[in-house]
Amino acid sequence: MRKTTASSAGVPKIIADVGAKFAEVPVVLRYDLKQGQSKMHVLQTAARTVKLALQRRLEW
């Protein structure tokens, strides 16, 4: 599995498939305290997320 933000989109399905329960927890992100540039490639991550969503949709 790739170590990207897109791959984390599939985690809830994997957890649900094994019968585990999970919940979302709100997090406050303080971007005003962030130092340096983002290393995330936005278009590449978005494309991988869409691809993963489509793959998962076909599996269901």
Secondary structure, 3 states (H helix, E strand, C coil): CCCCHHHHCCHHHHHHHCCCCCCCCCCCCCHHHCCCCCCCCHHHHHHHHHHHHHHHHHHC
